């Protein structure tokens, strides 16, 4: 079966390979990684050198997307110098990597709320470079998403207000993290309830749908707030309906993502096949694989 094709009770969805968007792929400057993180990335991989080649050459990465039947990809970068090793230059790398291929690559960069000296200015600078979404990773940046409410982290309020003003979606990591030093408790989604109330016009994406501990919280948030979505990256397709058995009911708030090439994540083509083979209606597959991302990132 070709990528992007599926049989669901004999019906084919209205999704062709050239329409699929993977909103969550990590093409990052791996030369910045902390040694322990680099070893975790490299362990057991046969495609490590191939990934390094894609990091150096966007054309190689586009060939990989084409082979998987994926048209567009969200490229996720963010600073996390103390946990992952990435500096602010990771966002600059992402903007430069994506800018010549904006019809296919959607650049996400980040502002570190604990280290920034000018949060609003940093968001505006990234937008000027071509960044189209902001990625915040509480377990890797070590902050609570609503820490601005008690006055402890006013930089967060400035990040959110500026993203709302500029129309930049904000993607939060939700769920656990396996990397050394990551504070997984900070990945619990429910605190984003405060953020969605205080910044009702800001578009929010809950990366990973709170997996594996908090999928019900993610469901609550995307159903409560019109501007809150989730992606399904990092969830094996065969487990997707285990975490979200009523996925059809809120398919209009779900974005396809792979989390490739995170440790343990299979090839992008395999993930695409796994999702398109799920017993979902053609309309639900169309929304998840293509339609919702087109609405957020025309």
Helices and strands as residue ranges (DSSP letters): G 17-19, E 21-25, G 30-32, H 35-42, H 48-56, H 58-68, E 72-76, H 89-99, E 105-109, H 119-129, E 133-136, H 138-141, H 154-166, E 169-173, G 184-187, G 189-191, H 192-198, E 204-207, G 208-210, H 215-224, E 228-231, H 237-243, G 247-253, E 254-255, H 268-276, H 282-286, I 287-291, H 292-296
